[in-house]
Each structure stands twice: as structure tokens, then as C-alpha cells.
Amino acid sequence: MKNHIARIAVLAFVFVHFGCADNSSSQQPVDDIPTYSDLSELTDENYISVEQIEQMQNSDDATMDIEDQIELMSKKDKILIVGDSWASFPCVYNSMGKMIRDVDANLVEDNRCLRTTKLGVAGFEWIGSKQDLRVIKFLKETPRLKYIYLSMGGNDMMAVWNKDSTPEQELEIYKSTAATVKKIMDRYLEIRPDLKIILTGYDFPNFTPNHKIGLYRKIFERMRSPTPERLNPALAGLCKYLSRLADGKNIFYIQHLGLSQYYDGNPEKGLAPLKTLAPDQISPMSDPTIIGGDIRLPSSKKSMINWLFLIRDAFHLNTRMYKKVMHHTYYNLLSHVIAADDKTLSKNYQN
């Protein structure tokens, strides 16, 4: 409850501090990287707007980088969400905090995560960004910050991949993306060698032709309109390659491919819930490359963010499902990382 109140206070600060937003503060577009201008006027089912998220992420107001009183009073280790939009939305939805309360984890979420995530960011533009510099600042100034939950790499792939990419080209995309993500993690581990990084993957998207949101229509067309049967294996390939970065000491990996299909099925394609691989068997610590669901199908529209109660997102899960993602992360990986020492983890962890 306390973390929820703190998150509401953060969002309230955005409303009060910025008032009615104007377009001048929108994220500047980067070549081949998704921007969220098409979503700036929309609110989701929780009445959260992308414009307010971006303002919080991009503001230079240093007072936003101060730990709140609830965090300062706690003696528990902290975990900070870092990275792209698959980090931003769980931060806004307090998915990590809700999970921590549900399982009574010996952990505290760092509520400054909106300062260390960025919608639409790719790994190759992350280093030196405002968000990256804040992560470094927080690592230096917050000794209790022992864990980072990092989402990165999906935008790197979507910037250059298309359905006609050859296996050789896909491999080069995976290698380049992994090298970039490794540089980011090495940067943080150089500052804090004791840090534990949970590198996380994605779930299956739901791209469709002529999507009502221009952002997703452009991404889909740039990828040359791939079917799920073509896109999902490519995304699974990226996750498999990124899993190689895990060393069982400081870096750990988990992906969530098929998680939404387990809980929601895909009624649009005749797949009922609870018929695919169970969450405890998807990306287990012993083999994080194992995927769930039906790789031929997208995640259900039911699992995606509902914008204006009319339009379903193509790549981002809703509040309910991001909480499931955090529970999946905790039970399959994070709980073991918290409970065991590095030496034990190194023996038990297999890539």
C-alpha cells in the first residue's frame, strides 16, 4: 500500500508540476526508433497518458531523483527498473511493487524507475542518455540498490529486422544487439561489482495491418508486415541470444514468451486459456531459453493495453499482465538470486 501511495504521489507531481502539457516537451524522434507521439493524446484503461510519462522521464528537475521517505525508512535491499518501454509501463503500473507485496519479498522497489526508463529507446542510443546517467547516479548514491531489472534490445531488433531478413542477417542483428546490451551492463557493473542484473525479454506482440495507432502501423510496415509465424521465432531468437549474456554471478536472464497466452489464451484464434506451457516451465532458471505458448500465434488482444477503451496496443501488456510478468520473474528467477550466494548460483545456473 505504501509503495502504491508513493507511485500515486509521483504521478500527481507530474500533473501539478507540468500542468497542461504542450508538444514542445515530446520525445524527439530518432531515425528508425519508435517514438510515441501517436500515443501522446491517448490514455489507457488506468487513465495514464504517454505524454505525462515522457515528461517525467525527460525532465531535468533534480528533485525527482531523491528517494521518498518510505524508501529511506526501509532497511531492505532495493531493485530498480531500467530500460525501454517494457520497463516504463511496469514502472507506471507499479507491477514490481505489487508483486513484492503479494509474495512478501525481502526487497523494496526503487520508486524512481520513471527516471531510469524511456519509451521507445534502443540500446545503441541508451549510453549517455539522461536515463543512463541517472542509473549511474543512483548506483553511486544508493548503497542499498542491489538489483536492476533491465529491459533492452527489442527496439534495436525492430529498427533493422524485417520478414525478408536472412538467417545470416538475423544472426548479425542478434550479435549487435547483445554486444550493445553487454556494454550497458558492463558499465553498471564497473561502478558496482556487487550488482545483480536481471536482464529480461518480452512476450509475443500483436501487430496487425492498418493498426489504428500510427506508431504500430509504421513499425509493422517497416518490418514488411510479418505474420506471427515469421516474427515470433525471430523474437525468440533474439531472446535466446541475449540469454548467453547471463553468467550466473552478476547477470541473469528471463523471457516471457507465451506467458500471456497461458493466462488469456488467444480467443481470436481459438486458443483457450491454461492450455499452453505453465509459467513455471517458461524460461526456468535451469534453461531460460524455453518458450511457452503457441509460437504461431500473437498474444491475445485481451492481454494488451487498452487505449481509450477502444484500441488495443500492439506490443505492450496491460496492468494485469505486467503483474503476471513480475510474478513470473520472481518465482522463476529473482527469488533464487535473492536467496542464494554467487558461488551457489554459478554452480546451478545453466545457459
PECORMO-V334035 format. One record per residue. RES is the residue in one letter. SS is DSSP state (H for helix, E for strand, - for the rest). PHI is phi in radians with two decimals (999 if undefined). D_LAST is the distance of its C-alpha to the last C-alpha in whole Angstrom. Layout:
BEGIN
res & ss & phi & d_last
RES & SS & PHI & D_LAST
RES & SS & PHI & D_LAST
END
This chain:
BEGIN
res & ss & phi & d_last
M & - & 999 & 37
K & H & -1.11 & 37
N & H & -1.11 & 34
H & H & -1.11 & 36
I & H & -1.09 & 39
A & H & -1.09 & 37
R & H & -1.18 & 36
I & H & -1.09 & 39
A & H & -1.12 & 41
V & H & -1.09 & 38
L & H & -1.16 & 39
A & H & -1.12 & 43
F & H & -1.07 & 43
V & H & -1.05 & 42
F & H & -1.09 & 45
V & H & -1.25 & 47
H & H & -1.23 & 46
F & H & -1.80 & 46
G & - & 1.07 & 48
C & - & -1.33 & 49
A & - & -1.36 & 46
D & - & -2.08 & 47
N & H & -1.25 & 45
S & H & -1.18 & 45
S & H & -1.67 & 42
S & - & -1.16 & 40
Q & - & -1.04 & 37
Q & - & -1.30 & 38
P & - & -1.19 & 36
V & E & -2.11 & 34
D & - & -0.93 & 34
D & - & 1.17 & 32
I & E & -1.96 & 30
P & - & -1.06 & 31
T & - & -2.01 & 34
Y & - & -1.97 & 35
S & H & -1.06 & 39
D & H & -1.18 & 39
L & H & -1.78 & 38
S & - & -1.09 & 40
E & - & -1.65 & 43
L & - & -1.70 & 41
T & E & -2.15 & 40
D & E & -1.57 & 37
E & - & -1.14 & 38
N & - & -1.76 & 38
Y & - & 1.09 & 40
I & - & -1.85 & 38
S & E & -1.92 & 39
V & H & -1.09 & 36
E & H & -1.04 & 39
Q & H & -1.21 & 39
I & H & -1.07 & 35
E & H & -1.12 & 36
Q & H & -1.10 & 39
M & H & -1.14 & 37
Q & H & -1.25 & 34
N & H & -1.75 & 36
S & - & -1.10 & 39
D & - & -1.64 & 40
D & - & -1.23 & 41
A & H & -1.20 & 40
T & H & -1.14 & 41
M & H & -1.32 & 38
D & H & -1.66 & 36
I & - & -1.65 & 37
E & - & -1.09 & 36
D & - & -1.40 & 38
Q & H & -1.09 & 40
I & H & -1.09 & 38
E & H & -1.18 & 35
L & H & -1.13 & 37
M & H & -1.33 & 38
S & - & -1.40 & 35
K & - & -1.84 & 33
K & - & -1.36 & 30
D & - & -1.11 & 27
K & E & -1.99 & 26
I & E & -2.19 & 23
L & E & -2.04 & 24
I & E & -1.45 & 23
V & E & -2.38 & 23
G & E & 2.22 & 23
D & - & -1.49 & 24
S & H & -1.11 & 26
W & H & -1.31 & 23
A & H & -1.81 & 24
S & H & -1.07 & 27
F & H & -1.17 & 28
P & H & -1.06 & 26
C & H & -1.14 & 28
V & H & -1.06 & 31
Y & - & -1.42 & 31
N & - & 0.99 & 30
S & H & -1.08 & 27
M & H & -1.16 & 25
G & H & -1.08 & 28
K & H & -1.13 & 29
M & H & -1.12 & 26
I & H & -1.01 & 27
R & H & -1.21 & 30
D & H & -1.06 & 29
V & H & -1.70 & 27
D & - & 0.97 & 29
A & - & -1.23 & 26
N & - & -1.44 & 27
L & - & -2.80 & 26
V & E & -2.25 & 28
E & E & -1.36 & 27
D & - & -1.41 & 29
N & - & -1.30 & 31
R & - & -1.56 & 32
C & H & -1.11 & 29
L & H & -1.19 & 31
R & H & -1.51 & 32
T & - & -2.11 & 28
T & E & -2.31 & 27
K & - & -2.62 & 29
L & - & -1.10 & 29
G & - & 1.34 & 29
V & - & -1.35 & 27
A & - & -1.85 & 25
G & H & -1.03 & 22
F & H & -1.25 & 25
E & H & -1.94 & 28
W & - & -1.34 & 26
I & - & -1.08 & 27
G & - & 1.58 & 30
S & - & -1.23 & 31
K & H & -0.97 & 33
Q & H & -1.17 & 30
D & H & -1.07 & 27
L & H & -1.15 & 30
R & H & -1.22 & 31
V & H & -0.99 & 27
I & H & -1.07 & 28
K & H & -1.05 & 31
F & H & -1.15 & 30
L & H & -1.10 & 27
K & H & -1.29 & 30
E & H & -1.76 & 33
T & - & -2.19 & 31
P & - & -1.04 & 30
R & - & -1.34 & 28
L & E & -1.32 & 26
K & E & -1.90 & 23
Y & E & -2.35 & 20
I & E & -2.16 & 20
Y & E & -1.79 & 19
L & E & -1.96 & 18
S & E & -1.99 & 19
M & - & -2.82 & 19
G & - & 2.09 & 19
G & H & -1.09 & 20
N & H & -1.22 & 24
D & H & -1.07 & 23
M & H & -1.17 & 22
M & H & -1.18 & 25
A & H & -1.26 & 27
V & H & -2.26 & 26
W & - & -1.39 & 25
N & - & -2.57 & 27
K & - & -1.12 & 28
D & - & -1.67 & 29
S & - & -1.08 & 26
T & - & -1.39 & 25
P & H & -0.96 & 22
E & H & -1.18 & 22
Q & H & -1.17 & 23
E & H & -1.07 & 20
L & H & -1.06 & 18
E & H & -1.13 & 20
I & H & -1.11 & 20
Y & H & -1.09 & 16
K & H & -1.08 & 16
S & H & -1.11 & 19
T & H & -1.12 & 18
A & H & -1.10 & 15
A & H & -1.09 & 17
T & H & -1.16 & 19
V & H & -1.09 & 17
K & H & -1.10 & 16
K & H & -1.03 & 20
I & H & -1.11 & 20
M & H & -1.19 & 18
D & H & -1.06 & 19
R & H & -1.06 & 22
Y & H & -1.36 & 22
L & H & -1.24 & 20
E & H & -1.15 & 23
I & H & -1.36 & 25
R & - & -2.32 & 24
P & - & -1.08 & 21
D & - & -1.52 & 21
L & - & -1.14 & 20
K & E & -1.95 & 17
I & E & -1.94 & 15
I & E & -1.68 & 14
L & E & -1.45 & 13
T & E & -2.10 & 14
G & - & -1.69 & 15
Y & - & -2.15 & 18
D & - & -1.97 & 20
F & - & -1.11 & 22
P & - & -1.40 & 25
N & - & -2.44 & 28
F & - & -1.35 & 30
T & - & -2.38 & 33
P & - & -1.10 & 36
N & - & 0.98 & 39
H & - & -1.02 & 37
K & - & -1.18 & 40
I & - & -1.67 & 38
G & H & -1.01 & 38
L & H & -0.94 & 35
Y & H & -1.32 & 33
R & H & -1.09 & 35
K & H & -1.16 & 35
I & H & -1.07 & 31
F & H & -1.06 & 31
E & H & -1.22 & 34
R & H & -1.14 & 32
M & - & -1.43 & 30
R & - & 1.14 & 32
S & - & 0.94 & 32
P & - & -1.28 & 29
T & - & -1.35 & 29
P & H & -1.00 & 26
E & H & -1.10 & 25
R & H & -1.66 & 25
L & H & -1.29 & 23
N & H & -1.08 & 21
P & H & -1.09 & 19
A & H & -1.15 & 19
L & H & -1.16 & 18
A & H & -1.11 & 15
G & H & -1.12 & 14
L & H & -1.10 & 14
C & H & -1.06 & 12
K & H & -1.09 & 9
Y & H & -1.22 & 10
L & H & -1.14 & 10
S & H & -1.10 & 7
R & H & -1.20 & 6
L & H & -1.29 & 9
A & - & -1.20 & 7
D & - & -2.08 & 8
G & - & 1.31 & 9
K & - & -2.04 & 12
N & - & -2.04 & 14
I & E & -2.13 & 11
F & E & -2.31 & 10
Y & E & -2.30 & 9
I & E & -2.61 & 11
Q & - & -2.18 & 13
H & - & -2.23 & 16
L & - & -1.14 & 17
G & - & 1.69 & 20
L & H & -1.11 & 20
S & H & -1.13 & 24
Q & H & -1.11 & 25
Y & H & -1.12 & 24
Y & H & -1.37 & 26
D & H & -1.94 & 29
G & - & 1.07 & 28
N & E & -2.56 & 30
P & H & -1.05 & 34
E & H & -1.11 & 35
K & H & -1.99 & 33
G & - & 1.48 & 34
L & E & -1.68 & 31
A & - & -1.41 & 31
P & - & -1.11 & 29
L & - & 1.12 & 27
K & - & -1.89 & 27
T & - & -1.93 & 23
L & - & -0.96 & 20
A & - & -1.23 & 20
P & H & -0.95 & 18
D & H & -1.22 & 17
Q & H & -1.81 & 15
I & - & -1.55 & 14
S & - & 0.86 & 11
P & E & -1.20 & 10
M & - & -1.05 & 9
S & - & -1.24 & 7
D & E & -2.73 & 6
P & - & -1.18 & 7
T & - & -1.46 & 8
I & - & -1.18 & 11
I & - & -1.85 & 14
G & - & -1.99 & 17
G & - & 1.21 & 21
D & - & -1.80 & 23
I & - & -1.11 & 21
R & - & -1.45 & 25
L & - & -2.04 & 26
P & - & -1.37 & 26
S & - & -1.13 & 26
S & - & -1.22 & 29
K & H & -0.99 & 32
K & H & -1.05 & 32
S & H & -1.47 & 29
M & E & -1.65 & 30
I & E & -0.98 & 32
N & E & -1.82 & 36
W & E & -1.54 & 38
L & - & 1.02 & 41
F & - & 1.04 & 41
L & - & -2.29 & 41
I & E & -2.15 & 38
R & E & -1.63 & 35
D & E & -1.13 & 32
A & E & -1.73 & 30
F & E & -2.36 & 27
H & E & -1.96 & 27
L & E & -1.35 & 27
N & - & -1.50 & 30
T & H & -0.95 & 30
R & H & -1.04 & 30
M & H & -1.35 & 26
Y & H & -1.17 & 25
K & H & -1.14 & 26
K & H & -1.08 & 24
V & H & -1.04 & 21
M & H & -1.21 & 21
H & H & -1.11 & 21
H & H & -1.02 & 18
T & H & -1.08 & 17
Y & H & -1.19 & 18
Y & H & -1.22 & 18
N & H & -1.46 & 14
L & H & -2.48 & 13
L & H & -1.03 & 16
S & H & -1.05 & 18
H & H & -1.27 & 16
V & H & -1.15 & 15
I & H & -1.18 & 19
A & H & -1.38 & 20
A & - & -1.89 & 18
D & - & -1.50 & 18
D & H & -1.06 & 16
K & H & -1.14 & 16
T & H & -1.16 & 15
L & H & -1.08 & 12
S & H & -1.07 & 11
K & H & -1.29 & 11
N & H & -1.57 & 10
Y & - & -1.45 & 7
Q & - & -2.16 & 4
N & - & -1.57 & 0
END
